[in-house]
Structure formats: C-alpha cells, structure tokens
C-alpha cells in the first residue's frame, strides 16, 4: 500500500503544473493592431490616423503628419540633407535635448513652471 502511494506521488511530482504552448503549432491569433475597447471614441473611429500620428514620432500634431505625407508624395524637393539632419534621422547622437529641433523639446511635459522651479530650488537648499 505504501509503495503504491509512493509510486503514484513520484509520478505526479515529475509532471509540471505549468502547460507551455507548443512552439511548433501554427498560431491562428490575429495580431493586427486595433483600438483598445476603452479607447476614446475619436481614437477608435480614426484608428488609422492615430497610428500614423503615433508612428511619426513624439509630440507631433495631426497637421504635421498631413504635411509630411504630402511632402513625401511630391518628392520632397531639394535640400534633403538638411531636412534629414533637422528631423533627427541623420544618425547623430545628441547629448543635450536642446540641440534637437524645437518640436522635440518645446513640449508641455518638459516645460518647468515657476512654482515647480521654486520647489526644486527650495528642496536643494536643505542639502547645501
């Protein structure tokens, strides 16, 4: 009786409780992007435009996305090297955020108001 119970417990102990998916099986999951069910209605209605704005870079406005798409359809014109360097696609590394074009650093998220600066400076005085 004891051996039979011990053998049953030993066989159960070797089976993992976690079931991993089969890597060789084909997945039929749909991975196309879609709006979240709790997304705002304007995002859900214009999801393609939302993706275009999201992929165009940080802090862009919809007007700028339309301008960029119209420039790419017309060929872009001359001065391509200066446009590539000003858009940050030149492959250069920037040490200071203020070296970037204004659209990257002149955002409300990076602007420090006077009362915030006073709080920072006031806290710094305690450590000096």
C-alpha positions in Angstrom: 0.0 0.0 0.0 2.8 2.4 1.0 4.8 1.6 -2.2 1.8 2.1 -4.4 1.1 5.5 -2.9 4.8 6.5 -3.1 4.9 5.4 -6.8 1.8 7.5 -7.6 3.2 10.6 -5.8 6.5 10.2 -7.5 4.9 10.1 -11.0 2.8 13.2 -10.2 5.7 15.1 -8.9 7.6 14.9 -12.2 4.7 16.4 -14.2 5.0 20.2 -14.4 1.9 22.1 -13.4 2.5 24.7 -16.0 1.4 23.9 -19.5 3.6 25.6 -22.1 2.2 26.3 -25.6 3.6 24.1 -28.4 6.1 26.2 -30.3 5.7 24.1 -33.5 2.0 24.5 -33.7 0.8 27.2 -36.0 -0.8 30.2 -34.3 -4.0 31.5 -35.6 -4.1 34.6 -33.4 -4.9 37.8 -35.1 -2.1 40.3 -34.4 -3.4 43.2 -36.5 -3.5 46.5 -34.5 -6.9 47.5 -33.2 -8.1 50.1 -30.8 -8.5 49.2 -27.2 -12.1 48.7 -26.1 -11.8 51.5 -23.6 -10.1 53.9 -26.0 -11.8 57.3 -26.6 -14.3 57.3 -29.4 -12.3 59.7 -31.6 -9.3 57.4 -31.4 -11.5 54.3 -32.1 -13.1 56.0 -35.1 -9.9 57.3 -36.7 -7.5 54.5 -35.6 -5.5 54.5 -38.9 -4.9 58.2 -38.4 -4.0 57.6 -34.8 -1.4 55.0 -35.8 0.1 57.3 -38.4 0.5 60.1 -35.8 1.9 57.6 -33.2 4.5 56.2 -35.6 5.6 59.6 -36.9 7.4 60.4 -33.7 6.9 62.1 -30.4 4.9 65.3 -29.8 3.6 65.6 -33.3 0.3 67.3 -34.2 -2.1 65.8 -36.9 -1.4 68.9 -39.1 2.3 68.0 -39.2 1.6 64.4 -40.2 -0.5 65.6 -43.1 2.3 67.9 -44.2 4.9 65.2 -44.0 2.7 62.8 -46.1 2.1 65.4 -48.7 5.8 66.2 -48.9 6.7 62.5 -49.4 4.1 62.2 -52.2 5.5 65.2 -54.1 9.1 64.0 -53.9 10.4 66.3 -51.1 12.2 68.8 -53.3 15.8 69.9 -52.8 17.7 70.2 -49.5 17.2 66.6 -48.5 20.4 66.5 -46.4 19.4 69.5 -44.2 15.9 68.0 -43.8 17.3 64.7 -42.7 19.6 66.3 -40.2 16.9 68.5 -38.7 14.5 65.7 -38.3 17.0 63.6 -36.3 17.2 60.8 -38.9 20.8 61.6 -39.7 22.1 59.1 -37.2 23.7 61.7 -35.0 23.7 61.3 -31.2 22.5 64.3 -29.3 23.9 64.9 -25.8 21.5 67.8 -24.8 17.8 67.8 -25.5 18.0 71.5 -26.6 20.2 70.5 -29.6 17.2 68.8 -31.1 14.6 70.6 -33.2 12.2 72.7 -31.2 9.3 70.3 -31.7 11.1 67.8 -29.5 12.0 70.0 -26.5 9.3 72.7 -26.6 6.6 70.5 -25.1 4.4 71.0 -22.0 5.8 67.8 -20.5 9.4 69.3 -20.5 8.4 72.9 -19.5 9.1 73.8 -15.9 6.8 76.4 -14.4 8.0 79.0 -11.9 6.3 77.3 -8.9 8.0 74.0 -9.8 11.4 75.6 -10.1 10.9 77.3 -6.7 10.0 73.9 -5.1 13.1 72.3 -6.7 15.4 75.1 -5.6 13.8 75.2 -2.1 14.5 71.4 -1.7 18.0 71.9 -2.9 18.7 74.5 -0.2 18.2 71.9 2.5 21.0 69.8 1.2 23.6 72.6 1.0 
